[in-house]
Amino acid sequence: MILKTFGWSFAITALGLAFAAWQWGWEAFGIVLILSILEISLSFDNAVVNAGVLKKMNAFWQKIFLTIGILIAVFGMRLVFPVVIVAISAKVGPIEAVQIALDNPERYEALVTDAHPGIAAFGGMFLLMIFLDFIFEERDIKWLGWLERPLAKLGKVDMLSVCVALIVLLVTALTFATNAHTSTGYQDKSATVLLAGVAGLVTYLVVGGLSGYFENRLEEQEEQEHEAEEKAKAEGKQVSAIGLAGKAAFFLFLYLEVLDASFSFDGVIGAFAITNQIFWMALGLGIGAMYVRSLTVYLVREGTLDDYVYLEHGAHYAIGALAAILLITIEHSISEIITGLIGVILIAASFWSSVRRNRALEAEGGDKDPDDDKAAVQV
């Protein structure tokens, strides 16, 4: 199972590292390896959240996620996206932007640094909306019940998450954005942050809204399929989940791609702390992205989210932390080590809580109220 799921990731790693050593030498080999590890550590929470969405899709769309999706993730976000940033910031064409990246890495890095406030605002607001919609939603299983119960009650207020996100954006624009870090010093980027933040919020509402709309349209079909599955089980036939297809799966796929893009912002920006070489960055981050995709599929196929029910909670709290970090980095620099460690700690804590819960269920013979979170680690 491991080899089947991670086989392509292992192969791409070997080929990528070998190519880096052959083309650019051992220094490139080491940097590409470091960037790969950086991307994996920063994006583990991405894999957990992706798995929660991907498990709703059928086998065809899961394959699309692994093929076309990985091309978008690797070439789009890790190679094309930084070039687009430079093209927009410097008001030059894409070809000239690539030329800048190859011939003048220092200027290329400066242009990306200047674009960081807008990037951080867009990605931060998109991720913040994911976090807010999660914690304001009433759910049967709660990890930190003392926090999630009152927030779920508040979530009954219509559009609360949007209101909170807009307040956060305004506060960010009036604080961090007035003294944003750029390549030439600190400047007022309030207008840029406001515009980019609203764009991130609108993107979330449009993509998430469309996927949710078509998902709801198929609820009746899913109920019919469920009844058919129950009937087949009663007759002793083997049943496999079909999952969402058509328009619903397509918009969920778009949602996953935008989600991956938002997660990749910190990795792309953080990579400049290690190297200015665009192709080294693309190769290292691309290898890491392969593992994130493979891990997502592994979590789905193994049913890990069903077995360890608090993992999704931990991942969403990590998303909230990442959103806050992105907004803070508009003015202040934060080490990628801290960013990665926060996500790892939250997911590890949720995993251990899940293990404790499972042990408590076994000890009690499986009869346990799903709303009872005494087995969870209160962190």
Backbone hydrogen bonds, N-H to C=O, Kabsch-Sander energy under -0.5 kcal/mol:
donor,donor_aa,acceptor,acceptor_aa,energy
5,T,1,M,-2.3
6,F,2,I,-3.1
7,G,3,L,-1.3
10,F,6,F,-2.7
11,A,7,G,-2.4
12,I,8,W,-2.8
13,T,9,S,-2.2
14,A,10,F,-2.3
15,L,11,A,-2.6
16,G,12,I,-3.0
17,L,13,T,-2.6
18,A,14,A,-2.1
19,F,15,L,-2.6
20,A,16,G,-2.4
21,A,17,L,-2.3
22,W,18,A,-2.3
23,Q,19,F,-3.0
24,W,20,A,-2.5
25,G,20,A,-0.8
25,G,21,A,-0.8
29,F,25,G,-1.6
30,G,26,W,-2.3
31,I,27,E,-2.3
32,V,28,A,-2.9
33,L,29,F,-1.9
34,I,30,G,-2.2
35,L,31,I,-2.7
36,S,32,V,-1.9
37,I,33,L,-2.0
38,L,34,I,-2.5
39,E,35,L,-2.4
40,I,36,S,-2.0
41,S,37,I,-2.5
42,L,38,L,-2.1
43,S,39,E,-1.3
44,F,40,I,-0.6
47,A,43,S,-1.6
48,V,44,F,-1.6
49,V,45,D,-2.2
50,N,46,N,-2.9
51,A,47,A,-2.2
52,G,48,V,-1.4
53,V,49,V,-1.1
53,V,50,N,-0.7
54,L,50,N,-3.4
55,K,51,A,-2.0
56,K,53,V,-1.5
57,M,54,L,-1.9
58,N,244,L,-2.2
62,Q,58,N,-1.7
63,K,59,A,-1.9
64,I,60,F,-2.0
65,F,61,W,-2.1
66,L,62,Q,-1.3
67,T,63,K,-1.7
69,G,64,I,-2.8
71,L,67,T,-1.7
72,I,68,I,-2.2
73,A,69,G,-2.4
74,V,70,I,-3.0
75,F,71,L,-1.9
76,G,71,L,-1.1
76,G,72,I,-0.7
77,M,72,I,-1.5
78,R,73,A,-0.9
78,R,74,V,-0.7
80,V,75,F,-3.1
81,F,76,G,-2.8
83,V,79,L,-1.0
84,V,80,V,-2.6
85,I,81,F,-2.3
86,V,82,P,-1.9
87,A,83,V,-2.6
88,I,84,V,-2.6
89,S,85,I,-2.8
90,A,86,V,-2.9
91,K,87,A,-0.7
92,V,87,A,-1.8
97,A,93,G,-2.2
98,V,94,P,-2.2
99,Q,95,I,-2.1
100,I,96,E,-2.2
101,A,97,A,-2.1
102,L,98,V,-2.0
103,D,99,Q,-3.0
104,N,100,I,-2.6
108,Y,104,N,-2.2
109,E,105,P,-2.5
110,A,106,E,-2.0
111,L,107,R,-2.4
112,V,108,Y,-2.0
113,T,109,E,-2.5
114,D,110,A,-2.2
115,A,111,L,-1.3
116,H,112,V,-0.6
116,H,113,T,-0.9
119,I,115,A,-2.0
120,A,116,H,-3.3
121,A,117,P,-2.0
122,F,118,G,-2.3
123,G,119,I,-2.7
124,G,120,A,-2.6
125,M,121,A,-2.1
126,F,122,F,-2.0
127,L,123,G,-2.5
128,L,124,G,-2.2
129,M,125,M,-2.1
130,I,126,F,-1.4
131,F,127,L,-2.2
132,L,128,L,-2.9
133,D,129,M,-2.5
134,F,130,I,-1.3
135,I,131,F,-2.4
136,F,132,L,-2.0
137,E,134,F,-1.0
142,K,140,D,-0.5
142,K,370,P,-0.6
145,G,143,W,-1.0
147,L,144,L,-1.6
148,E,144,L,-3.0
149,R,145,G,-2.2
151,L,147,L,-1.4
152,A,148,E,-2.2
153,K,149,R,-1.7
154,L,150,P,-2.1
155,G,151,L,-1.8
156,K,153,K,-1.2
157,V,154,L,-2.0
160,L,157,V,-1.5
163,C,159,M,-2.1
164,V,160,L,-2.7
165,A,161,S,-2.4
166,L,162,V,-2.4
167,I,163,C,-2.1
168,V,164,V,-2.5
169,L,165,A,-2.4
170,L,166,L,-2.5
171,V,167,I,-2.6
172,T,168,V,-2.5
173,A,169,L,-2.7
174,L,170,L,-1.8
175,T,171,V,-0.9
175,T,172,T,-0.6
177,A,172,T,-2.6
178,T,175,T,-0.7
179,N,176,F,-1.2
180,A,177,A,-1.0
180,A,187,Q,-2.1
181,H,330,I,-2.4
182,T,185,G,-2.2
185,G,182,T,-1.3
187,Q,180,A,-2.3
189,K,177,A,-3.6
189,K,187,Q,-0.7
193,V,189,K,-2.7
194,L,190,S,-2.6
195,L,191,A,-2.4
196,A,192,T,-2.7
197,G,193,V,-2.7
198,V,194,L,-2.3
199,A,195,L,-2.0
200,G,196,A,-2.3
201,L,197,G,-2.2
202,V,198,V,-2.9
203,T,199,A,-2.5
204,Y,200,G,-2.0
205,L,201,L,-2.3
206,V,202,V,-2.8
207,V,203,T,-2.5
208,G,204,Y,-2.4
209,G,205,L,-1.7
210,L,206,V,-2.4
211,S,207,V,-2.2
212,G,208,G,-2.3
213,Y,209,G,-2.4
214,F,210,L,-2.3
215,E,211,S,-1.9
216,N,212,G,-2.3
217,R,213,Y,-1.8
218,L,214,F,-1.0
219,E,216,N,-1.5
222,E,218,L,-2.6
223,E,219,E,-2.4
224,Q,220,E,-2.0
225,E,221,Q,-2.4
226,H,222,E,-2.7
227,E,223,E,-2.2
228,A,224,Q,-2.2
229,E,225,E,-2.5
230,E,226,H,-2.6
231,K,227,E,-2.1
232,A,228,A,-2.3
233,K,229,E,-2.7
234,A,230,E,-2.1
235,E,231,K,-1.3
236,G,233,K,-1.6
237,K,232,A,-3.0
244,L,56,K,-5.0
248,A,245,A,-0.7
249,A,245,A,-1.0
250,F,246,G,-2.2
251,F,247,K,-2.5
252,L,248,A,-1.9
253,F,249,A,-2.3
254,L,250,F,-2.2
255,Y,251,F,-2.3
256,L,252,L,-2.4
257,E,253,F,-2.1
258,V,254,L,-2.5
259,L,255,Y,-2.5
260,D,256,L,-2.7
261,A,257,E,-2.2
262,S,258,V,-2.3
263,F,259,L,-2.1
264,S,260,D,-1.9
265,F,261,A,-0.8
265,F,262,S,-0.7
267,G,263,F,-0.6
268,V,264,S,-2.8
269,I,265,F,-2.7
270,G,266,D,-2.6
271,A,267,G,-1.6
272,F,268,V,-0.6
272,F,269,I,-1.2
273,A,270,G,-1.6
274,I,271,A,-1.7
275,T,271,A,-2.4
278,I,276,N,-0.7
281,M,277,Q,-2.2
282,A,278,I,-2.6
283,L,279,F,-2.1
284,G,280,W,-2.6
285,L,281,M,-2.8
286,G,282,A,-1.8
287,I,283,L,-2.1
288,G,284,G,-1.9
289,A,285,L,-2.3
290,M,286,G,-1.7
291,Y,287,I,-1.5
292,V,288,G,-1.8
293,R,289,A,-2.2
294,S,290,M,-2.5
295,L,291,Y,-2.8
296,T,292,V,-2.0
297,V,293,R,-2.1
298,Y,294,S,-2.4
299,L,295,L,-2.4
300,V,296,T,-1.7
301,R,297,V,-2.9
302,E,298,Y,-2.4
303,G,299,L,-0.5
303,G,300,V,-0.7
304,T,299,L,-1.7
305,L,299,L,-0.6
306,D,303,G,-0.6
307,D,303,G,-1.7
308,Y,304,T,-2.9
309,V,307,D,-0.7
311,L,308,Y,-1.7
314,G,310,Y,-2.5
315,A,311,L,-2.4
316,H,312,E,-1.9
317,Y,313,H,-2.3
318,A,314,G,-2.0
319,I,315,A,-1.9
320,G,316,H,-2.2
321,A,317,Y,-2.2
322,L,318,A,-2.5
323,A,319,I,-2.6
324,A,320,G,-2.1
325,I,321,A,-2.4
326,L,322,L,-2.7
327,L,323,A,-1.9
328,I,324,A,-2.3
329,T,325,I,-2.4
330,I,327,L,-1.1
331,E,328,I,-1.7
332,H,328,I,-2.5
339,T,335,S,-1.8
340,G,336,E,-2.7
341,L,337,I,-2.5
342,I,338,I,-2.2
343,G,339,T,-1.5
344,V,340,G,-2.3
345,I,341,L,-2.9
346,L,342,I,-2.2
347,I,343,G,-2.2
348,A,344,V,-2.7
349,A,345,I,-2.5
350,S,346,L,-2.1
351,F,347,I,-2.3
352,W,348,A,-2.5
353,S,349,A,-2.1
354,S,350,S,-1.9
355,V,351,F,-2.2
356,R,352,W,-2.4
357,R,353,S,-2.4
358,N,354,S,-2.6
359,R,355,V,-2.2
360,A,356,R,-2.3
361,L,357,R,-2.4
362,E,358,N,-2.3
363,A,359,R,-2.4
364,E,360,A,-1.7
365,G,362,E,-1.2
366,G,361,L,-4.1
367,D,364,E,-1.0
368,K,366,G,-1.1
372,D,369,D,-2.2
373,D,371,D,-0.8
376,A,373,D,-1.4
378,Q,376,A,-0.7
379,V,377,V,-0.9
